[in-house]
């Protein structure tokens, strides 16, 4: 059967979507190299990721924007960064909540956050913290549609974007959407590689 190339229907998520988004993102990322490094036990990986994404999605809904497909098969979590350490005061306890959600893997998660924090760019920009598409919707342009949805907003406001790709395939995908790799990070303790990437806003025709 031929796959469609038309854009999927997208919407902005709300707090009622937290559980559904957490499920989809945990399903998508539990086989990714970073998730395997973060939670080596495959039995515990999904529940730990589900709890972590619950906190991350809640944080993003309060501080940024989450775009999803209407049937919750994909999601993109965007956070505005006014300064490198910007965080709304009412969400300042996020690190403690994430450590609690990570449970016995809190130290590994802290190591991930510390490593990435040293590579976060300065200056105003929007940060794509997570983009996930369920495998049944992959190769149908869903991830590209989610990127274009936010890029139109950022380009109109002349705001750059930043993300960290967790695989070579993810890096190559983002390069096709205007992101430029800014080097390579290797996580400690024989961890996988990550690629910080930056996108300058494009002129609107």
Buried (B, 14 or more C-beta within 10 A) or exposed (E): EEEEEEBBEBEEBEEEBBBBBBBBBBBBBBEBBBBBBBBEEEEEBBBBBBBBBBBBBBBBBEBBBBBBBEEBBBBBBBBBBEEEEEBEEEEEEBEEBBBEBBBEBBEBBBBBEEBBEEEBEEEEBBBBBBBBBBEEBBEBBBBBBBBBBBBEEBBEEEBBBBBBBBBEEBBEBBBEBBBEBBEEBEBEEEBBBBBBBBBBBEEEE
